[in-house]
Amino acid sequence: MNKTTIYLFLLILATACGVKSTQNSISEGDYDTAIEKATDKLRKNKTNKKSKEYILLLEEAFTKAKERDNRDIKFLVKDANPQKLEQIFNIYKNLNARQEKIRPLLPLKVNNKEVTFAFEDYSDQIVSSKNALAKYLYDNSKALLYTNNKQNARRAHEDLVYLTQLTNQYKDTDKLIEEALFKGTDFIQVYTKNETKMIIPQNLNNALLDFNTYGLDNQWTEYHSSKQKNITYDYAISIAFKQINISPEQVKEREFQVEKEIIDGKIKKLDSRGRVMKDSLGRDILVDNVKVVKALINEVRQFKTVEVIAKIDYINLMNNQIMDTFPINSQFVFENIYAKYKGDKRAIEVSYWPNFRNGPVPFPNNQQMVYDTGEDLKAKLKNIIVKNKITAGAQ
C-alpha cells in the first residue's frame, strides 16, 4: 500500500469518525456541540463530497436546538419567576449567536439545492429581556442591601457588577456597589495585650499590628489595628503576651584537641628491606605522604535566649464570645563563638575557621531580644490567620 493510498484511507476514516461524532452529539441532545463540529468542518471545505453529510447534520441540529430553546422560553415566561430572567436573556443571545455562527457559511447546498435555515431577528427580544433582567437586578439588589445582611450584600455586589456590564441606565449603580462592598465586608479589629511583667517593645507591638505587611486583606475582609470612625467591627483578634522567659547571659569556655590524617606531599615507596621500589620503566614509585596533624583549640561561647509565649483569641464582637483560641510562641537565640588555636590549623575543619576571626561582643539587652522574636511571631500569626479565616456568619 503506497503513501497516497494510506493517506486517502486515513482521510476517509477521519471523516467517517467526524460524521459519527456529530451524529452522536445530536442523539444526545447536545445540539450546539454538533453545530460547532459541523461548522468547523464546513469552514474548511463546504464543497467536497463529505460536506453534504455535515450540511444535513447542521440543518438538523439547528432546527432541533431552536425548537428546544423556544420551548424553554415559553415555559420560563409562563413560570413568571423573575429569577429566571437571566436564563431567558441568555437563551435569546444563544439563538442569535447560533445563527451568526452559520451565516458566514451560507449559501449551503446539497445536490445543487440550497438548504434554508429559518433565521429570525432576535434583537427586540434580546433588548427587552436584557432590560427586564437589568430592572430585576437593580430592584433586587436594593432590597438585598436593605436587609443589612452580609451575605445578601455580597450577592447584591455581584449582581450590581453584572448590571454595569448590561447597561448604564441606572445612574446610582456605582454608589450602590460601594454600599454593597461596605455592608458585605467583615471588619476585624486587631490589638495586643501585655499580661507579662515586662515592657513589650513598642516597635515589636507596631510590627505585629502592621497588617499592611501581612497581605491578608481581601474583597470581603479588612483588618484594622486602630479603630476607625463610622465602622462597626464584627470580630476581633486579640494577641495576648502571656509570658516572656529570658535566660541569663552565659559565657562558657572549653579547651579541646583535634587531630586529622592529611596528605603532605609524596614520598618514595620502600620495600621490606628499605630500598626504593621501581616501576616497570625503572622510575621511582611515589606514594602519598600520610601524616597526623594536631591542634589545641580554646573556645569561648556567649549564649542567651528569649522565649515569648502568647495566645491568639478570635472574638465575635456581636456577642462578645471567644470563637477560638490558638497558642503561639517564639524563641530567639543569641550565640557568639570565638576561638584561638595552637598547633597545625590543617587539623581543624574548614567550617570552624570563621570562629578564629571572631571576638567577644556585647550581649543584646532584654528588650532587643524580645523584639528579635518579631519576625517569627509575625510569620506564625499570619499562618494562624490564613488557616483560620473569619467569614460572615461565623459563630
Buried (B, 14 or more C-beta within 10 A) or exposed (E): EEEEEEEEEEEEEEBEEBBEEBBEBBEEEBBBBBBBBBBEBBEEEBEEEBBBBBBBBBBBBBEBBBEEBEEBBEEBEEEEEBEBBBBBBEBBBBBBEBBEBBEEBEEBBEEEEEBEBEBEEBEEBBEEBBBBBBBBBBEBBBEBBEEEBBBBBBBBBBBBBBBBEBBEEBEEBEEBBEBBBBBBBBBBBBBBBBEBEBEBBEEBBEBBBEBEEBEBBEEBBBBBBEEEEEEEBBBBBBBBBBBBEBEEEEEEEEEEEBEBEBEEEEBEBEEEEEEEEEEEEEEEEBEEEEBEBBBEBEBBBBBBBBBBBBBBBBBBBEEEEEBEEBEBBBEBEBEBBBBEBEBBEEBBEEEBEEBBEEEEEEBBEBBBBBBBBBEBBBEBBBEBBEEBEBEBEBE
